[in-house]
Amino acid sequence: MSRSAKAGLEFPVGRIHRHLKSRTSAHGRVGATAAILEYFTAELLELAGNASKDLKVKRTPRHLQLAIRGDEEPDTLIKGTIAGGGVIPHIHKSLINKSTKE
């Protein structure tokens, strides 16, 4: 029985252990690390799935980008860029024309 099956996880605990072995001394915390990665991935895919379900299209890198940048916690953790994700539209308040009465 694999370590993933024992832990009740879908993520491969052995493969994560192999990747962590060369970087840290996290020999005893591999199952917990795999569980955290699995939970975080499921959370991001759920948010991206909600965005794609609203638009009735399949999930794209743009939806993943919107899910990451739209939530505070993943935004602080993931600082990299997503290929094909685009940018989040934002106009600074000082650039908006305040005299809209014209």
Buried (B, 14 or more C-beta within 10 A) or exposed (E): EEBBEEBEBEBBBEEBBEEBEEEEEEEEEBBEBBBEEBEBEEBBBEBBBEBBEEEEEEBBEBBBBBBBBEBEEBEEEBEEEBEEBEEEEEEEEEEEEEEEEE
